[in-house]
Amino acid sequence: MGVKSVDVYSLGVYVDAPALAARARGAAAVGDALLASLADDPALPKTVRIVVTSGLITGPRFVKGVKESLLPALTARGAASTFDSFAALFDGARFSKGTEIVMSNAGDGSLAVAIDGKPAGAVRHPAFALALFSLYLGAAPVSPDGKASVAAGVEAVRAMAAAEA
């Protein structure tokens, strides 16, 4: 009996193109160090957008999955207690196929969360936002394919910025 992988959401990571072009202009190539620096820069506008593609995902399952992935990074940053603030943003949220979760860093280092286009609130601790983005852009991403896609986009912006210089 084999184990089958089930895709339960689609994922997009978005970074402000002009800010990224300014950052990437000086980079010789797009590698793990550049991607990690994007995750660790609280001033660089970026967003993670998740769209639920399966009826198997519920709010509690989503929160549990994020917690399992995020807690080690939060603990390493001394911010494990901030997860409860994040989990509370999903209290009572109804998940179904097509539910959209958008998480964006704010200028003050906090992470704003919207569910289906409605603001759910924010986690007001800079370490939380940094840890969340490291899940997608860090050394051990939860989606290696997603990180590779971001790297390709960063490379395209870097090449464009270099050509304009």
Secondary structure by P-SEA (a helix, b strand, c coil): cbbbbbbcbbbbbbccaaaaaaaacccccccaaaaaaaaacccbbbbbbbbbccccccaaaaaaaaaaacaaaaaaaccccaaaaaaaaacccccccbbbbbbbbccccbbbbbcccccccccccaaaaaaaaaaccccccccaaaaaaaaaaaaaaaaaaaaac
